[in-house]
Amino acid sequence: MGTAAEDATGNPGYGAAPHRALLDAGWSTAWTPARPREGATGAERIRDLAAGGYAALPIAEELGGAGAGLTEMAGAQRALGRVDPSAAVALNMHAFTVGLMVDYWKRHRDTTWMLLEGIAASGALVASAFAEPGGSPNFMTSRSEAVPTGKGYRVSGVKYPCSLATTATLVCLTARVTGTDETILALIPSNAPGLGAEGEWPSLGMRESDTARLVLRDVEVDDRLVFHRGPADVIDENVTAGMAWFSVLLTATYHGVLSGLLDTACRGVTASQRFGPRTALLGRAARELLTLGGACRQLAADIDTGALAGEAAMACAVGLRATLSDTRDRVLAAVTPVVGSRLYGRGQEAAGLALDSLAAHHHPPSLLVCDEVVGSFCTGRALTFDPAG
C-alpha cells in the first residue's frame, strides 16, 4: 500500500507539503492505493487494485468485506483519483454499485447477502451497466428490454459507455420489463452467453478506464440475481441511496484529480520561487477544493449516520454533483495562468489531469436536472429526473 507521504511518483515526503496537509485534512486514510506498476495497462492496474482488496472495501465485515462506509469509501476514491484518474473513474462505478447493494441489504436483510459474500470472497469487480447510447434527459429511463421467462428474464439492449467492460466479473444492469412500467436491477456474470464488450470509448481523457460498449443479445437473467424491482422513473429509497453514493464517490474522485493538478501548480511555483500574483491564484484554487471537500465529507457523514434521508438527501446529493462541475471550472480558471503552456503540452502531467477533470461535466444527472431537482424540493414540488415532467 502507498502512504499519504508519497506523491503519485513515489516521492517520499512530498505529502508533507503545506498545500497537501491542508487539502488532505479530514479525509479518511483507512485505505490508500499502491503506486501503479510501471508499464501496466489500465486494465492491469484495475485488476491489481481489485486483487489488493479494493473490491471488498464497502462490503460488511460479517459478509467478508472491510466494512468501509460511504465516508471511508470517499477517502479511498479521492486517494486513487490523485494517483490514477482512469482507474479511479472506473472503480468508482464498482464502489457505487456494491455500496448500493450493501445499503439495500442493510435495509431489507434479504438474500442479497449471498451476492455480496461472493464478491468479497472472490475479489470480483462489478460493472455498472446503466448508461445507454445517445443519453436521455431522464437517466433513470432504460431502453433495454427484459422479457419475463419461466426462470427470470431475457434481456436485450446496449449499455454505453460502460467502465470495467473487460475487467468486471459481474455486471449490474437495469432493464424495463416488457409490457409494464417496472424496472429491474440485476447482477449477471460478465461471461453470460449473449453478453459481449465491443469497441472502445473514443474519449479525450480517461483513456485507460476499460470503458467500452456492452451489448446484450437475449441474455438469460436468473430471477435469483434480481435484487430490486420497482416502478420505472419513480424516485424511491433505492434510487435515493444510489444517488447519494454516486454523487459522494464521484465528487471525491474528481477532488483527487483536481488536487493532483494543484500539486503540479504548487510544485512549479515553489521550485521556481516565482510567487507574486501566483500565490493568490493558488490560494483561490485551494479554497475551492477545501469547500468542495468539506461538502463531500459532510454529505457522506450525514448519509452514514442517517441524518439525511428521503427527498432532502436526494436534493443534497444532486446539488453536490452539480457543485463538482462548477468547482472544476473555477479551479482550472485559477491554475491556468500559473501552469501556463504545460496545460496544453503533449505528455505533460498537468495537461493530462486537466483533460481528465473535464469528464466531471459528463456524468449524470445533467446539470439542468440537478438544479431542477433542488429547486423542486425548495418549492415543494414532486422530484423528477425528467425535465419534461
C-alpha positions, 0 to 999 in steps of 0.5 A, spaced: 500 500 500 502 507 498 502 512 504 499 519 504 507 521 504 508 519 497 506 523 491 503 519 485 511 518 483 513 515 489 516 521 492 517 520 499 515 526 503 512 530 498 505 529 502 508 533 507 507 539 503 503 545 506 498 545 500 497 537 501 496 537 509 491 542 508 487 539 502 488 532 505 485 534 512 479 530 514 479 525 509 479 518 511 486 514 510 483 507 512 485 505 505 490 508 500 492 505 493 499 502 491 503 506 486 501 503 479 506 498 476 510 501 471 508 499 464 501 496 466 495 497 462 489 500 465 486 494 465 492 491 469 492 496 474 484 495 475 485 488 476 491 489 481 487 494 485 481 489 485 486 483 487 489 488 493 482 488 496 479 494 493 473 490 491 471 488 498 472 495 501 464 497 502 462 490 503 460 488 511 465 485 515 460 479 517 459 478 509 467 478 508 468 485 506 472 491 510 466 494 512 468 501 509 462 506 509 460 511 504 465 516 508 471 511 508 469 509 501 470 517 499 477 517 502 479 511 498 476 514 491 479 521 492 486 517 494 486 513 487 483 519 483 490 523 485 494 517 483 490 514 477 484 518 474 482 512 469 482 507 474 479 511 479 473 513 474 472 506 473 472 503 480 468 508 482 462 505 478 464 498 482 464 502 489 457 505 487 454 499 485 456 494 491 455 500 496 448 500 493 447 493 494 450 493 501 445 499 503 439 495 500 441 489 504 442 493 510 435 495 509 431 489 507 436 483 510 434 479 504 438 474 500 442 479 497 447 477 502 449 471 498 451 476 492 455 480 496 459 474 500 461 472 493 464 478 491 468 479 497 470 472 497 472 472 490 475 479 489 470 480 483 469 487 480 462 489 478 460 493 472 455 498 472 451 497 466 446 503 466 448 508 461 445 507 454 447 510 447 445 517 445 443 519 453 436 521 455 434 527 459 431 522 464 437 517 466 433 513 470 429 511 463 432 504 460 431 502 453 433 495 454 428 490 454 427 484 459 422 479 457 419 475 463 421 467 462 419 461 466 426 462 470 427 470 470 428 474 464 431 475 457 434 481 456 436 485 450 439 492 449 446 496 449 449 499 455 454 505 453 459 507 455 460 502 460 467 502 465 470 495 467 467 492 460 473 487 460 475 487 467 468 486 471 466 479 473 459 481 474 455 486 471 449 490 474 444 492 469 437 495 469 432 493 464 424 495 463 420 489 463 416 488 457 409 490 457 409 494 464 412 500 467 417 496 472 424 496 472 429 491 474 436 491 477 440 485 476 447 482 477 449 477 471 456 474 470 460 478 465 461 471 461 453 470 460 452 467 453 449 473 449 453 478 453 459 481 449 464 488 450 465 491 443 469 497 441 472 502 445 470 509 448 473 514 443 474 519 449 479 525 450 481 523 457 480 517 461 483 513 456 485 507 460 478 506 464 476 499 460 470 503 458 467 500 452 460 498 449 456 492 452 451 489 448 446 484 450 443 479 445 437 475 449 441 474 455 438 469 460 437 473 467 436 468 473 430 471 477 435 469 483 440 475 481 434 480 481 435 484 487 430 490 486 424 491 482 420 497 482 416 502 478 420 505 472 422 513 473 419 513 480 424 516 485 424 511 491 429 509 497 433 505 492 434 510 487 435 515 493 441 511 496 444 510 489 444 517 488 447 519 494 453 514 493 454 516 486 454 523 487 459 522 494 464 517 490 464 521 484 465 528 487 471 525 491 474 522 485 474 528 481 477 532 488 483 527 487 484 529 480 483 536 481 488 536 487 493 532 483 493 538 478 494 543 484 500 539 486 503 540 479 501 548 480 504 548 487 510 544 485 512 549 479 511 555 483 515 553 489 521 550 485 521 556 481 520 561 487 516 565 482 510 567 487 507 574 486 500 574 483 501 566 483 500 565 490 493 568 490 491 564 484 493 558 488 490 560 494 483 561 490 484 554 487 485 551 494 479 554 497 475 551 492 477 544 493 477 545 501 469 547 500 468 542 495 471 537 500 468 539 506 461 538 502 463 531 500 465 529 507 459 532 510 454 529 505 457 522 506 457 523 514 450 525 514 448 519 509 452 514 514 449 516 520 442 517 517 441 524 518 439 525 511 434 521 508 428 521 503 427 527 498 432 532 502 438 527 501 436 526 494 436 534 493 443 534 497 446 529 493 444 532 486 446 539 488 453 536 490 454 533 483 452 539 480 457 543 485 463 538 482 462 541 475 462 548 477 468 547 482 472 544 476 471 550 472 473 555 477 479 551 479 482 550 472 480 558 471 485 559 477 491 554 475 491 556 468 495 562 468 500 559 473 501 552 469 501 556 463 503 552 456 504 545 460 496 545 460 496 544 453 503 540 452 503 533 449 505 528 455 505 533 460 502 531 467 498 537 468 495 537 461 493 530 462 489 531 469 486 537 466 483 533 460 481 528 465 477 533 470 473 535 464 469 528 464 466 531 471 461 535 466 459 528 463 456 524 468 449 524 470 444 527 472 445 533 467 446 539 470 439 542 468 436 536 472 440 537 478 438 544 479 431 542 477 431 537 482 433 542 488 429 547 486 423 542 486 424 540 493 425 548 495 418 549 492 415 543 494 414 540 488 414 532 486 422 530 484 423 528 477 429 526 473 425 528 467 425 535 465 419 534 461 415 532 467 
